[in-house]
Amino acid sequence: MCPTDGGGSLGGRVPGPAIPQTRPCRKDVLMAVVPDKNLDAVQFFESHVPVWQAAPTTIGLTPALVTSCDNAAKAARAAYTAQQNTKNAAKAATATYLNSVSALRNIGGDLIKTIKAFADTTSNPNVYSLAQIPPPAAPTPLPPPGQPTSFAVQLTPAGALYLSWKSANSAASSGAFFTVKRRLEGESTFTLIGGTGSKSFSDDTVPFGTNTLTYIVQGFRGIEPGPESEQLSVQFGVGGQAVSAGVKLAA
């Protein structure tokens, strides 16, 4: 609200300080009538100008005032249209640029492949310096398999213990393999009982009458060892079923 003074005649009034009065500010009135969003404001005046042009003097306006508002609305509409056209043109130009770069990468990439193939077939590494492109980097050796985890143990109908596990960097095609060591109850050390190129192993050499045994699995790539697994303890219970603390087993 906008403050006003309490002006007016003092006739019939006891003299004293003026009492401030309030009236709506022009800004408050506009905010209550004209939409806040710019495009909505343009559309508001576009729809009201024809109404005001019909009989301007009946609503306290003059034809000149309405004409100036009409011109301003048309200018705002034209500016909005130009802005949208510029935005659409920018989008189209960006798409054209990205497509052009993609085509350049494909064509240029084929040329680089050809240069590399020529260097290989001619056994001439100087080709790379002549073409001013870096030679291929030496292949990085693959790391050894990760620590075996998430063991599962299954007792087969033939009485063997089937072990399976998970391990990172352990595809057999990449040269990874695993060794399996076992310690029977009463033994103080682990004994290597076999190896496998997969992430599973079947132990069919468990002595008859064994109650508890413990395994350690370790991955290798060539002669590079990975970390050993945690010790996996397996206990045979009633009826020959295999059970193990902390490991989910299937009978």
N, C-alpha and C positions, 0 to 999 in steps of 0.2 A: 504494500500500500504506500501511496505518496502522501507525506504530511502537507497540510495547508495551514495558513494562519486563521485565526478566528475572526477576521475582519468583519466590518459592518458598523452600523450606527450605534452610538452609546445611549441613544434616547431610550428611556424607560429601563435602563440597565444600571446596576450598581457598578461603578468603575472598578476595575481590577485587572489582573493579568489576563491576556488573551488565552483562550482554551484551544489548544491545537485540534484541528479536525483532520480527518483522513479521507482520501478518495482513491480509487484504483489508479495505479500508474498505467501509462500508455503501454509500457513493456508488458505489464501483467495482463492487460487486455489482449495484446497480440499473442502472447503465449497461450492464452486460453482458447483463441480462435484459430490461429494459423498453426498447422502441423509442425512438429519439430524437425522431421526429416526433410531434407532439401527437395527431393523429387516430389514428395507429398505436398510441400508448400507451392511448388510450381503448378501442380495439378489443381490445387485449391484455387489459385488466382485465375488459372485458365478457365475454370468452370464458373467463376463469379463475375469475371469481366463482362460477358454477354448480358448477364442479369443487370449489372449496374449501367451498362450502355443503353438499355431499353428506356429508362427514365431516370437519369442521374439526379435531376433537381429534386425529385420526390424523396430522395434519401440523403439530401444535403450535399451532393457532389456536383461537380461541373463536368461537362463533356471533356474538357482539357485534362482534368485530373484522371478521369477514367482512361483516356487515351494514353496518358503517360504510364499508367499501370499496365495497360495492354501491351505497350511497347516493351516494358520491362519483362513481362511474362514471356513474350516472344523471344527476347534476347536470352533469357534464362533457358528456354527450351532449346534454342539453337546451340547454346554452349553445352548443354547436356548431350545433345545429339553428336556434337563434335567430339566430346569426351568419350562417348561410347564407340564412335568410329575409330578414334585413336587407340582405344583399348583393344578393339577387335583386330585392328591392323597390327598392333604389337604382338598379340597372340599368334597371328598368322606368320609374322616375321620370325618369331621365336621358333615356331614349328619348322619353318623353312630352314632356319639356321641349324637346328638340331639334325634334321634330315640330311643336310649337306655335309655336316661333320661326320655323321654315320657313314655316308657314302665314301667320304675321304678315308676314313679309318679302314673300310673294307678294301678299297683299291690300294692304299698305301701298305696295308698289312700284307696283301698278296705280294707286293714287290719285295718286302722284307723277307718273306718266306722264300722267295726265289733267290734272293741274295744269299741267304743261309744255306739253301740247298746247293748253290753253286760253290760256296766255300767248302762244303762237305765233300762234294764230288771231285773237286780239284785238289782237296787236301791242302788248301792254301788259306791259312788264317789271316793273311795280310788283306784278304778281301774285305774283312770287317773294318779295318782302318781306312781302306780306300772308300768304302761306302759311308764311313763315319757313323757306324752303329756298333754298339757293344757286342762282343762275342758272347755266346751262350755261357751262362754261369755253370761252374762244375756242379754236378748233382750232389745234393746234400744227403749224406747217409741217413737212412731211416733209424729212428731210435729203437732200442729194444722194447719188447712188449711191456705193458704196464703191469702192476701188481695184480695177480689173480684175486678176484673177489666174487661175492654172490654165489657161493657154492651150493650145489644141489647134489644129493646122494641118493642113489636108488639101488635097491637089492634086486638083482636079476633072478629069474627062475632057476638059473644054473648055479646060483649061490655066489656070484661075483658081485663086487661093489662097483657101481658105475658112477664116476665122479664127473661133474660138469661145472664150468665156471665162466666168468666174464673177464675180459682183459682188453685194454686199449692197445692199438698198434699191433694187432696180433693175427692179421690175415695170413693164412698158410702160403698164399701166393707171393707174399713179400719176404718169405724166408724165415718166418717166425716158427719156433717150436717150443715145447714145454717139457721139462723133466718132472718126474713125480718121485718123491722120496717118502718112505714109510717107516714108522717106528711102532713095533709091537709092544704090548704091555710087558713090563719087565726089562725092556731094552733101554739103554741110556743114549744111544745115538740113532740117527736116521740112516736108512739104507736106500740107495737109488734102485728103484724097481722097474723103471721104464721111461719112455718118452713118447710124445705124440705131436703131430703137426696141427692137430685141432684143439679146441678148447674142451676136450673131454678125454677120459681115460677109464678103461675097465680093468680093475684089479681082480684077476682070477687066481691069485696065488695066496689068498688069505688062508692061513693054517686053520684046520678044523679045531673047533673049541675055543677060538679067539673071542674074548669078551670086549676088549677095547683096543683100538689102534688109532694112530695119528698120522696125518699126511701134511706134507709141505710141497707146494707146486711153485715152480719158478720158470719164467719165460726167458728165451734167448733169441738173439738174432746174430747168426754166425757165432762168434766167441764172446759177443757182448751180452752180459747177463742183465736181466731186469730184476726188480725187487721181488724177494720171496713173498709168498702169501703168508697170511697168519696161519698158525697151526690149526688144522681141521681135525677135531677129535670125533671119532665115530664109535658108538657103543652098541653092541648087540644085546637086545633084551630078550624077553620071553618069546618063544616061538621063532627066534632067529631074525626078528625084525630089527632093522638098523635105525638107531635113534642117535641124535647128536645135539648137544646144547647150542642154541643159536643158529642152527642150520635147519631149513625146512627139508624134510626128506619124504620121498615117495616110496612106498613099499611095492 
